[in-house]
Amino acid sequence: MPKYNWSVSLAILLFASTSLSAQSEERCSVGALKGSYIFVGRGFIEAIEPTIQRVHYGIFVFDGAGKLSGKQSSSRGGKIGREKLEGTYTLDADCTGTLALATVGYGKPGFETHWDLYVAEDHKRGHIVRMDEGNMAVRSFEK
């Protein structure tokens, strides 16, 4: 291979690897979560009903600016519910953050649950764990 072609090929390879490296190191922000994500979760409220399992399936719709909405179908020890969701979220550069979630029409008005949020590098999957004392719950979501 002539020296000129070798130099051009090397430059293209370096540019491509730098570009791929920059993409893989892309940081998170609230804008990284935008659109609809399906979720599944389960948990218990130890302080109130220690043996009653709760399961939830639904959709989160992140607006890319720190707010979310959605809806879920749930079973709380066999008691079936369908609820609307609304809330807010933060997301730091390391793809961790917080989420505050209200179930509209269920429980006390203004009642929120609080979660720690973890998002995968590709921003297509994530997990939340409930951080309210006396509660154990997790949810996983994906685009």
C-alpha positions in Angstrom: 0.0 0.0 0.0 1.5 3.4 -1.0 2.5 5.6 1.9 -0.2 8.2 1.1 -3.0 5.6 1.3 -1.6 4.2 4.5 -1.7 7.7 6.1 -5.2 8.4 4.9 -6.4 5.0 6.2 -4.7 5.6 9.6 -6.4 9.1 9.9 -9.8 7.6 9.0 -9.3 4.9 11.7 -8.3 7.4 14.3 -11.2 9.7 13.5 -13.7 6.8 13.6 -12.4 5.4 17.0 -12.4 8.9 18.5 -16.0 9.4 17.3 -17.1 6.1 18.7 -15.4 6.7 22.0 -17.1 10.1 22.3 -20.4 8.5 21.7 -19.9 5.8 24.3 -18.9 8.4 26.9 -22.0 10.6 26.2 -23.2 11.9 29.6 -26.7 11.7 31.0 -29.1 14.5 31.7 -32.8 14.8 32.0 -32.9 15.1 28.2 -31.5 11.5 27.9 -34.9 10.2 29.0 -37.5 11.2 26.4 -40.4 9.2 25.1 -42.3 6.1 26.2 -40.8 3.3 28.3 -42.7 0.2 29.4 -42.1 -0.9 33.0 -42.6 -3.8 35.3 -42.3 -3.8 39.1 -43.1 -5.5 42.4 -42.8 -4.8 46.0 -44.2 -4.8 49.6 -45.2 -2.2 52.1 -43.7 -3.9 55.2 -45.0 -1.4 57.8 -48.7 -1.7 56.6 -49.1 -5.1 54.9 -45.9 -7.1 55.3 -47.2 -10.2 53.4 -49.2 -8.5 50.6 -47.2 -8.6 47.4 -47.8 -5.8 44.9 -47.1 -6.0 41.1 -47.3 -3.1 38.6 -47.0 -3.0 34.8 -47.3 0.1 32.8 -45.8 2.9 30.8 -43.7 6.0 31.8 -43.6 8.9 29.4 -40.6 11.1 30.0 -40.7 14.6 28.6 -36.9 15.1 28.4 -37.2 18.2 30.7 -37.7 16.5 34.2 -41.4 15.6 34.1 -43.1 12.3 33.5 -46.6 10.9 33.1 -48.0 7.5 32.4 -50.4 4.8 33.6 -50.2 1.4 35.2 -52.2 -1.7 35.9 -51.6 -3.1 39.4 -52.5 -5.9 41.7 -52.1 -5.3 45.4 -52.7 -8.6 47.0 -55.3 -9.4 44.4 -57.0 -6.0 44.5 -56.8 -4.8 40.9 -56.2 -1.1 39.9 -55.6 1.0 36.9 -54.0 4.3 37.7 -52.6 7.4 36.0 -49.2 8.5 37.0 -47.4 11.8 37.1 -44.1 13.0 38.6 -40.7 14.5 38.2 -37.2 13.2 37.8 -33.6 14.3 37.9 -30.7 12.6 36.1 -27.0 13.4 36.8 -24.1 13.0 34.4 -23.3 9.5 35.8 -26.8 8.3 34.7 -28.1 8.2 38.3 -30.9 10.4 39.7 -34.2 10.5 41.6 -37.8 10.2 40.7 -40.9 11.4 42.6 -44.1 9.7 41.5 -47.8 10.3 42.3 -50.5 7.9 41.5 -53.5 10.0 40.4 -56.7 8.9 41.9 -55.2 6.3 44.3 -54.4 7.0 47.9 -54.2 10.5 49.4 -54.2 13.5 47.1 -50.7 14.9 46.9 -49.1 11.6 48.1 -45.8 10.9 46.4 -43.4 7.9 46.4 -39.7 8.5 46.1 -37.2 6.5 44.1 -33.5 6.3 43.2 -33.1 6.1 39.4 -30.4 4.3 37.4 -30.3 4.5 33.6 -28.2 2.4 31.2 -25.5 4.0 29.0 -27.7 3.6 25.9 -30.6 5.5 27.7 -33.0 2.7 26.6 -33.3 0.9 29.9 -33.3 1.7 33.6 -34.2 0.7 37.1 -35.8 2.4 40.1 -35.8 1.4 43.7 -38.2 2.9 46.2 -36.6 4.9 49.0 -39.5 5.5 51.3 -38.9 4.0 54.8 -40.8 0.8 55.4 -41.3 0.0 51.7 -39.6 -2.4 49.3 -40.2 -2.0 45.6 -38.3 -2.0 42.4 -39.3 -1.3 38.8 -37.4 -1.8 35.5 -38.2 0.1 32.4 -37.2 0.0 28.7 -37.9 1.8 25.5 
